[in-house]
Amino acid sequence: MRQNGWRGGGGVWGVFFFFFNDTAPTEIYTLSLHDALPISPIYIYSRGQIESNWQQFDQAFGDHPHLICYAVKANSNLGVLNVLAKLGSGFDIVSIGELERVIAAGGKPGRCVFSGVSKTKTEIQRALELGIYCFNVESAAELDSVESAAKLMSTKAPISIRINPDVDANTHPYIATGLKENKFGVSINSALELYKKAELSKHLDVFGLDYHIGSQITEVSPFIEALEKALELISELKAEGIKMSHIDIGGGVGITYNEEKTINIEKYVQSVLDKVGDLEVLLEPGRAIVGNAGIFVTQVEYLKQGGVKSFAIIDGAMNDLQRPSLYGSYHQAISVEDNSKGIKDTWDLVGPICETGDFLAKDRELTLEQGDYIALMSAGAYGFVLSSNYNSRPRVAEVMVSGSNHALVRKRETVGSLFENEFIFNDEIN
């Protein structure tokens, strides 16, 4: 699952990139200039790596009943979703917009779980109309809303309840979701009564139990701790005559950004299967499927040396790739071209936005000259989906590569498109 490197070179007719998995290039392609002028900044995804990552999860379960529900929030590009839909993937969605995207990309609503703490009545009704697999309910008030919507539509809503197991995932506090102080789920201590209420309802169908403790987790132990707590509750529910058909163990499996030791997927899944009996297992990986299947390519506009720091001023910015500014996250920076004529220095890679926080990497030893391309690695998750139009910057293009082929899967926005839905207030209106 590890992305070891991309290499390439530039020329008047295009930019060449080579994707490496372990030691062999698995994706080699040419991005022609006419596809997405200017060439950079741009996101580029490997179809082969996305497929391989998903299949690793799916195959680890063998014949045990399971559903791999890709977390759409990690990367919601239609091209990415279509690749996964063709594999038979399920999807974890947190808005009706994500559900509609899944359908537009060829995914099946009946293989979607609806998570998130604030499902609106309109969203609930639409999801019921489309026939989603299950709602992951996150509060007593939300349970009431789901029940009301189902009653109004004279149907039964399939639900699981998301519990908060109060487990420390040992990750960044902004992406920890399973502690008692977090907004997600219901207290494991109050879940029993909520399940009893749901079981008695004529308009709710209790399917399972759900939890999700965080993202970018690089140890198995927090997952197992949460699982054991969840199974204890399932035993209590069984004693009350409430049976579960599935357990949703969430996502959160981390990837390598900066030499992190990552989880062995096969061993992790087997440790789950050793404990769950015949329960169907739902899993919601996002980052682990697309994170290392994408890169963000940017070009050096200017080099500025002197003083305390040396800056490589690039055309990519914090609005394009927010993670470094938002989380202090690390992305490996690789010079796309083998440039022996450049200046070797320790560079901060900074963008054109008028914020000191506008950086994509700091203190990177690179040999650079003006016009060079730089690839920010493992940028396939929480990259474009977090981008914005700050400083009135058009959002970048996205490209999918497959073998020797490539295709544009999102056009670059234009300056004109930024304000085509805006209007000047007419002072003459009475």
Secondary structure, DSSP 4 states (H G I P E B T S, - for coil): --EEEEEEEEETTEEEEEEEETTEEEEEEEEEGGGSSS--SEEEEEHHHHHHHHHHHHHHTTTS-EEEEEEGGG---HHHHHHHHHTT-EEEESSHHHHHHHHHTT--GGGEEE--S---HHHHHHHHHHT-SEEEE-SHHHHHHHHHHHHHTTS-EEEEEEEE------S-GGGB--STTSSSSEETTTHHHHHHHHHH-TTEEEEEEE---BSSB--SHHHHHHHHHHHHHHHHHHHTT---SEEE----B---SSSPPPP-HHHHHHHHHHHHTT-EEEE--SHHHHGGGEEEEEEEEEEE--TT-EEEEES--TTT--HHHHH-----EEESS--SSSEEEEEEEE-SSSSTT-EEEEEEEEEE-TT-EEEESS-SSSSGGG---GGGPPPPEEEEEETTEEEEEEPPP-HHHHTTT-----TT--
